[in-house]
Amino acid sequence: MKTYDFIVVGSGISGLSFALRAAQHGTVAIVTKREASSTNTAWAQGGIACVQSADDTFDQHVADTLDAGAGLCPEPVVRKIVSEGPEAINELIEWGVEFDKKKTESGEKKIALGREGGHTKRRILHHKDTTGREIETKLLAEARETENIDFLEHHFAIDLITTAKLALASPPRCVGIYALNEETGEVLTLRSDRVLLCTGGSGRVYLYTTNPDVATGDGVAIAWRAGCEIANMEFVQFHPTCLYHHELKSFLITEAMRGEGAELIDKNGRRFMTEYDPRGSLAPRDIVARAIDREIKKTGGPCVFLDITHKPAEFIKSRFPNIYETCLKVDIDITKQPIPVVPAAHYQCGGVATDVNGATSLPGLWAVGEVACTGLHGANRLASNSLLEGVVVSGLALEDCLEKIPVSSERESLNLPEWESGNVTDVDELVVIYHNWDEIRRLMWDYVSIVRTTKRLQRAATRLHNLQREVQEFYWNFRVTSELLELRNLVEMATLIVDSAARRKESRGLHYTLDYPERDDVRWKVDTVLKR
C-alpha cells in the first residue's frame, strides 16, 4: 500500500493545476492511464473564456452562460467561477502559459481576445488554435519539476476504495483507489483521505467524436459504482464542426473560426443559419448542431461547409495554423476552399454531482472538470467555459480539502486490503471486447445523439441491458486489462446517458426529443439526478 496526502486521477488542466497547488501542503500522486500528456485538455483548440477587457463585465459573462445553459445553471455557481477567472488566468501565466497578444494603438502589447458562439463580447484567451496543448505542456513541465508530486503514468484507476466497501463502522467515505499498472499487470492499492477525480469526459461512447481515445468516462463510472450522485448525463454536447474526411475522423474545427467571421453554408453556398437563429453561425452550439443535422437530413448530403475564404489568407494561416496545416495534408486549402464539416460528440455537460468546490456526495472525494457537474454548464455549455471551470474549481477544491480534512504530520492508521483477482484467467479473445465496444458506440450514435425519441431510447436501453450482463460476466471471469476496464466503464456511461435522457420529458438545451419538442419550465426546470 502506497500512501499520499492527495491522489489526483487525471492529468489535464484540472488535475495538474490542483496538484501544483496541493504540493505546497503535502505529497501528491497523479494517476493517469496513458502518458500524462494524453488528455482532453491537450486537444482543446479555441481557448479559455475570461473577462479581460474594459468593455466586458462579469455580469455579461454570467448572462451569456445562463442564456446558453437553458435555465439549468445555478447563478451563484456561475458568478463564483466567472469572478474567480482573472486570478486563475494569472496563475496560468505564472506557470508559463503564453496567450496570444496584439499591439494596441499606443504600441502596448495586450492579450488578444477572440469571440465564440453564445458570447456577446470578445473574452476568449487563446494560443493560436492549440490553446489546450500550450496549457497542458506548460503545466506538465512545471509539475514534473515540483517536489512532492509523483507521476504514476500507465496506471488505470479501477475503483474507489470506500469505508462502505471495507464494511467499516465509520460513516461512508473515500479512503483510496485500486489502480492497474498497465505495464506489469499488477494492481496497486493507493491510500489517501483526499481523492480528486479529473478524468475528463466520455466522447468515445459515441461512434463519431472530437475526443481522444482516453475519453471513456472512467471517473463518472467509478464514482457511480462507489455510490455517488450523478447529474444531467442526458446533456451531451455535439460540436457542430468536426472535419468531414475519411482520413481524419476526429479533427475539430474550432468555434473560434466562426468567431472570426467564418460562415456555415450548404453545397450551393447558401448561408442557412439565420433561418434557425438571428445570431446566425454564432448561435450557441446546441442550436447550430441541430440546424446542421436538419440541413444534412433535408438535403441528403453527407455534410455542410464552413467558409472563411473571404478573410485574408495570411490572417487565416497565422490565426489557425494547426487547422490550416492539417487540412492541407488532405488537400483542403482553407484559404481557398470551404471546409466540409459535420457534428460530432464533444463535451459531457453532466457528471459526478458536486458543489462549486468540487465536493461530491461521498466525503473524501472531489471531482473537477468535465467529469463533474457543478451546474456551470446547465443544459448546454457556453464555448470555452470548460478550461475556465477546470482551473478555477481545482483551486476551490484544494481549499475545501484542507478545510474539511487538514493535512497533519500523522495520518490515520488504516490498512487497506490488497486487490484480489480470484480464480480468473487471461482474456482469450480480445475480438469480443472490440465487438462490444463497437456495438455500444454505434447504438449510442443511432439512438441517443442529436435528435432523440422515446422509442429510440427504449431500444438503446434494451440492448445496453444485455451488454451490461455480458461485460459484467467478462469482468468477473477474466484478469483485468485496460481494454476490459474501458469497456466496463463505457457500458456504464452509455446506460447513465440513456436513463437520464429517458427521464426528461421535454426538450431543453442539448437534449432534444421529437416526442416532447417544447421546453417545460413548470415541471422540468430541474436537474436529473441518479443515485445507485
ABEGO torsion letter per residue (X at the ends): XBBBABBBBEABAAAAAAAAAAAAAEBBBBBBABBAABBAAAABAAEBBBBABAABBAAAAAAAAAAAAGGABBAAAAAAAAAAAAAAAAAAAAAGBBBBBBBBAAGBBBBBBBBBBGBABBABBBBEAAAAAAAAAAAAAAAAABBGBBBBBGBBBABBBBAAAAGBABBBBBAEBBBBBAAAGBBBBBBBABBBBBAEBAAAABABBABBAABAGAAAAAAAAAGBBBBGAABBBBBABBBBBAABAABBBBAAAAAAGBBBBBAAGBBAAAAABAAEAABBAAAAAAAAAAAAAAAGBABBBBBAAABBAAAAAAABAAAAAAAAAAGBBAAABBBBBBBBBABBABEBBBBAAGBBABBGBBBBEAABBAGAAEABBBBGAAAAAAAAAAAAAAAAAAAABBBBABBBBBBBBBBBAEBBBBBABAAAAAAAAAAAAAAAAAAABABBBAAAAAAAAAAAAAAAAAAAAAAAABBBBAAAAAAAAAAAAAAAAAAAAAABBBBBEABBBAABABBBAAAABBBBBBBX
